[in-house]
Amino acid sequence: MAAATLRARLNNLVTSMFATGMLDENFHQLQSMEEDGTAARGYVADMINLFIKDTKRILNDIAGLLSQPVVDYDMVDVLVRQLKGSSYSVGAKKVNLSCMQFRRFNEPRSKERCLMALALAWSEFCDVRSKFEAMMQLEEQIATYGPK
């Protein structure tokens, strides 16, 4: 497949992620930094990989806390704030919004509501992760054709 075709697929993927509200302007800023040379080549992929790794760890940690007989809701809140920051840094808008929802459910200290919020956060994360992985795969394929 030609580089131009792969770039078109990549652009369509990113456009659809913006159109569905999956991404926000912060992602565009990351891309701009790499494109204008203020960030090293591969910066966006590095940030995405870090986001994926951190988010999986945070969500698993939250799940562990919520599985305890006595939930440390303050620690849950700390982790949700970390997740919110991580998602904000890559422009993962839907994950970020799920964090805001999570914090509302955490305030009344309801385990059941927190478990619902955790399920939503996992779902949003899985959606964006699969799109990010497809995006990085396309970028790797494009890179085999050499620089733009």
TORKOL-4160 file (C-alpha; in steps of 0.2 Angstrom, whole numbers, padded with zeros to 4 digits, m for minus):
148
<pt num="1" X="0000" Y="0000" Z="0000"/>
<pt num="2" X="0007" Y="0017" Z="m0005"/>
<pt num="3" X="0012" Y="0030" Z="0008"/>
<pt num="4" X="m0001" Y="0042" Z="0002"/>
<pt num="5" X="m0015" Y="0029" Z="0004"/>
<pt num="6" X="m0009" Y="0025" Z="0022"/>
<pt num="7" X="m0008" Y="0044" Z="0026"/>
<pt num="8" X="m0026" Y="0046" Z="0020"/>
<pt num="9" X="m0031" Y="0031" Z="0031"/>
<pt num="10" X="m0022" Y="0039" Z="0046"/>
<pt num="11" X="m0030" Y="0056" Z="0043"/>
<pt num="12" X="m0047" Y="0048" Z="0042"/>
<pt num="13" X="m0045" Y="0039" Z="0058"/>
<pt num="14" X="m0039" Y="0054" Z="0067"/>
<pt num="15" X="m0053" Y="0064" Z="0060"/>
<pt num="16" X="m0066" Y="0051" Z="0065"/>
<pt num="17" X="m0059" Y="0051" Z="0083"/>
<pt num="18" X="m0061" Y="0070" Z="0084"/>
<pt num="19" X="m0079" Y="0069" Z="0076"/>
<pt num="20" X="m0085" Y="0056" Z="0089"/>
<pt num="21" X="m0078" Y="0066" Z="0103"/>
<pt num="22" X="m0064" Y="0053" Z="0107"/>
<pt num="23" X="m0050" Y="0066" Z="0106"/>
<pt num="24" X="m0049" Y="0085" Z="0110"/>
<pt num="25" X="m0038" Y="0099" Z="0105"/>
<pt num="26" X="m0024" Y="0093" Z="0117"/>
<pt num="27" X="m0021" Y="0078" Z="0105"/>
<pt num="28" X="m0019" Y="0091" Z="0090"/>
<pt num="29" X="m0006" Y="0101" Z="0101"/>
<pt num="30" X="0004" Y="0085" Z="0103"/>
<pt num="31" X="0004" Y="0082" Z="0084"/>
<pt num="32" X="0008" Y="0100" Z="0081"/>
<pt num="33" X="0023" Y="0099" Z="0092"/>
<pt num="34" X="0030" Y="0084" Z="0083"/>
<pt num="35" X="0026" Y="0091" Z="0066"/>
<pt num="36" X="0034" Y="0108" Z="0069"/>
<pt num="37" X="0050" Y="0100" Z="0077"/>
<pt num="38" X="0047" Y="0107" Z="0095"/>
<pt num="39" X="0046" Y="0088" Z="0100"/>
<pt num="40" X="0056" Y="0074" Z="0094"/>
<pt num="41" X="0050" Y="0062" Z="0081"/>
<pt num="42" X="0040" Y="0048" Z="0089"/>
<pt num="43" X="0035" Y="0060" Z="0103"/>
<pt num="44" X="0016" Y="0057" Z="0100"/>
<pt num="45" X="0019" Y="0038" Z="0100"/>
<pt num="46" X="0029" Y="0039" Z="0116"/>
<pt num="47" X="0015" Y="0049" Z="0125"/>
<pt num="48" X="0002" Y="0037" Z="0119"/>
<pt num="49" X="0011" Y="0022" Z="0125"/>
<pt num="50" X="0014" Y="0030" Z="0142"/>
<pt num="51" X="m0004" Y="0034" Z="0143"/>
<pt num="52" X="m0009" Y="0016" Z="0139"/>
<pt num="53" X="0003" Y="0009" Z="0151"/>
<pt num="54" X="m0002" Y="0021" Z="0165"/>
<pt num="55" X="m0021" Y="0020" Z="0162"/>
<pt num="56" X="m0021" Y="0001" Z="0163"/>
<pt num="57" X="m0011" Y="0002" Z="0179"/>
<pt num="58" X="m0022" Y="0015" Z="0187"/>
<pt num="59" X="m0038" Y="0006" Z="0182"/>
<pt num="60" X="m0032" Y="m0010" Z="0189"/>
<pt num="61" X="m0027" Y="m0001" Z="0205"/>
<pt num="62" X="m0044" Y="0007" Z="0206"/>
<pt num="63" X="m0052" Y="m0010" Z="0203"/>
<pt num="64" X="m0042" Y="m0018" Z="0217"/>
<pt num="65" X="m0047" Y="m0004" Z="0229"/>
<pt num="66" X="m0065" Y="m0006" Z="0225"/>
<pt num="67" X="m0064" Y="m0025" Z="0228"/>
<pt num="68" X="m0059" Y="m0022" Z="0246"/>
<pt num="69" X="m0072" Y="m0024" Z="0260"/>
<pt num="70" X="m0068" Y="m0007" Z="0266"/>
<pt num="71" X="m0064" Y="0005" Z="0251"/>
<pt num="72" X="m0052" Y="0019" Z="0253"/>
<pt num="73" X="m0062" Y="0032" Z="0243"/>
<pt num="74" X="m0048" Y="0045" Z="0246"/>
<pt num="75" X="m0036" Y="0034" Z="0237"/>
<pt num="76" X="m0048" Y="0030" Z="0223"/>
<pt num="77" X="m0050" Y="0049" Z="0221"/>
<pt num="78" X="m0031" Y="0051" Z="0220"/>
<pt num="79" X="m0030" Y="0038" Z="0206"/>
<pt num="80" X="m0045" Y="0045" Z="0197"/>
<pt num="81" X="m0036" Y="0062" Z="0197"/>
<pt num="82" X="m0020" Y="0054" Z="0190"/>
<pt num="83" X="m0031" Y="0046" Z="0176"/>
<pt num="84" X="m0039" Y="0062" Z="0172"/>
<pt num="85" X="m0022" Y="0070" Z="0170"/>
<pt num="86" X="m0015" Y="0056" Z="0160"/>
<pt num="87" X="m0030" Y="0057" Z="0148"/>
<pt num="88" X="m0029" Y="0076" Z="0147"/>
<pt num="89" X="m0011" Y="0075" Z="0142"/>
<pt num="90" X="m0015" Y="0065" Z="0126"/>
<pt num="91" X="m0031" Y="0073" Z="0123"/>
<pt num="92" X="m0042" Y="0057" Z="0126"/>
<pt num="93" X="m0057" Y="0067" Z="0129"/>
<pt num="94" X="m0070" Y="0053" Z="0132"/>
<pt num="95" X="m0058" Y="0045" Z="0145"/>
<pt num="96" X="m0056" Y="0062" Z="0153"/>
<pt num="97" X="m0075" Y="0064" Z="0154"/>
<pt num="98" X="m0077" Y="0047" Z="0162"/>
<pt num="99" X="m0065" Y="0053" Z="0175"/>
<pt num="100" X="m0076" Y="0068" Z="0179"/>
<pt num="101" X="m0091" Y="0056" Z="0180"/>
<pt num="102" X="m0081" Y="0045" Z="0191"/>
<pt num="103" X="m0077" Y="0059" Z="0203"/>
<pt num="104" X="m0096" Y="0063" Z="0205"/>
<pt num="105" X="m0099" Y="0045" Z="0209"/>
<pt num="106" X="m0085" Y="0044" Z="0222"/>
<pt num="107" X="m0091" Y="0059" Z="0232"/>
<pt num="108" X="m0106" Y="0050" Z="0240"/>
<pt num="109" X="m0094" Y="0035" Z="0243"/>
<pt num="110" X="m0105" Y="0023" Z="0234"/>
<pt num="111" X="m0096" Y="0007" Z="0230"/>
<pt num="112" X="m0109" Y="0002" Z="0217"/>
<pt num="113" X="m0109" Y="0019" Z="0208"/>
<pt num="114" X="m0090" Y="0018" Z="0208"/>
<pt num="115" X="m0090" Y="0001" Z="0200"/>
<pt num="116" X="m0102" Y="0008" Z="0187"/>
<pt num="117" X="m0090" Y="0023" Z="0184"/>
<pt num="118" X="m0075" Y="0011" Z="0183"/>
<pt num="119" X="m0084" Y="0000" Z="0170"/>
<pt num="120" X="m0087" Y="0016" Z="0160"/>
<pt num="121" X="m0069" Y="0022" Z="0161"/>
<pt num="122" X="m0063" Y="0004" Z="0156"/>
<pt num="123" X="m0074" Y="0005" Z="0141"/>
<pt num="124" X="m0069" Y="0022" Z="0135"/>
<pt num="125" X="m0051" Y="0017" Z="0138"/>
<pt num="126" X="m0052" Y="0001" Z="0128"/>
<pt num="127" X="m0060" Y="0011" Z="0113"/>
<pt num="128" X="m0047" Y="0025" Z="0113"/>
<pt num="129" X="m0033" Y="0012" Z="0115"/>
<pt num="130" X="m0038" Y="0002" Z="0100"/>
<pt num="131" X="m0039" Y="0018" Z="0090"/>
<pt num="132" X="m0022" Y="0023" Z="0096"/>
<pt num="133" X="m0015" Y="0006" Z="0092"/>
<pt num="134" X="m0022" Y="0007" Z="0075"/>
<pt num="135" X="m0015" Y="0024" Z="0073"/>
<pt num="136" X="0002" Y="0019" Z="0078"/>
<pt num="137" X="0002" Y="0004" Z="0067"/>
<pt num="138" X="m0002" Y="0015" Z="0052"/>
<pt num="139" X="0012" Y="0027" Z="0057"/>
<pt num="140" X="0024" Y="0013" Z="0057"/>
<pt num="141" X="0019" Y="0007" Z="0040"/>
<pt num="142" X="0020" Y="0025" Z="0033"/>
<pt num="143" X="0038" Y="0026" Z="0041"/>
<pt num="144" X="0044" Y="0012" Z="0031"/>
<pt num="145" X="0041" Y="0023" Z="0015"/>
<pt num="146" X="0054" Y="0036" Z="0023"/>
<pt num="147" X="0051" Y="0054" Z="0027"/>
<pt num="148" X="0037" Y="0064" Z="0021"/>
